[in-house]
Amino acid sequence: SMVARAAESRATVLIAGESGTGKELVARAVHDASDRRDRPFVAVNCAAVPENLIESELFGHEKGAFTGADKRRIGRFEEADSGTLFLDEIGEIPLPVQVKLLRVLQERSFERVGGNEPVAVNVRIIAATNRMLGDEVERGRFRSDLFYRLNVVSINIPPLRERRQDIPVLADHFLEVYSREHGRPGKRLATEALDTLIKYPFPGNIRELGNIIEQAVVLSRGEVIGVGDLPRQIAASVKNEENDLPDPGNLDGRVAALERAALERAMRESDGN
């Protein structure tokens, strides 16, 4: 619902969620449902670009702008002109580049590194982060004015452990994708294997689920993927989690013992008085 409403506008979108929750998929869904669907969708992982190169990556550079710049280079903003630019892990962008990014959002133009000629662009920005940008603002690590510019439409994606009801649907999707990709049709999950996946906390979220299903598709011998075909740490983690749960019988016994101790203490204090 949020994706559909965001796609109807041209507002900047900020997607928040843990790593692996599918933030880029949401960004692509917004783009594909918008009136820019036939124009470029350009994705940049800001965390993967070295700090000294992020400005050139985004805005491009002129020939001779720095050592090794032997020709003009078009940046990601120009590549995404008339389309959508997805800035993943935007919280990793250094403060000096944040100033330039704010200017682009305000003026819809920028200058390449080493240049002084403004370049006008018509780009919709969708940003994503696994950080709490509000906290980063308070710590002085992220500009408040840029945060408010980005946070026009906010979409929060909960981790997979908080929406376990999605696991069967996602697992079926990955089964279909990887069975086709690896030429192993007809693969399906045994009930016990699916139950184990539903109980698993998935620290790596949807990305981890996809990896687990692909591994099972490749390594399982038969059509049915059982618990034994899942990575060992999955079953071990679920077993440990179940063992950590309090046993109702033991819990009742501990409560009764505490109640007796409290009663005996009260009686001793009463006798003393």
Buried (B, 14 or more C-beta within 10 A) or exposed (E): EBBEEBBEEBEBBBBBBBBBBBBBEBBBBBBBBBEBBEBBBBBBEBBEBEEEEBBBBBBBBBEEBEEEBEEBBEBBBBBBBEBBBBBBBBBBBEEEBBEBBBBBBEEBEBBBBBBEEEBEBEBBBBBBBBBEBEEBBEEEBBBEEBBEBBBBBEBEBEBBBEEBEBBEEBBBBBBEBBBEEEEBEEBBBBEEBBEBBBBBBBEBBBBBBBBBBBBBBBEBEEEBBBBEBBBEEBBEBBEEEEEEEEEEEEEEEEEEEEEEEEEEEEEEEEEEE
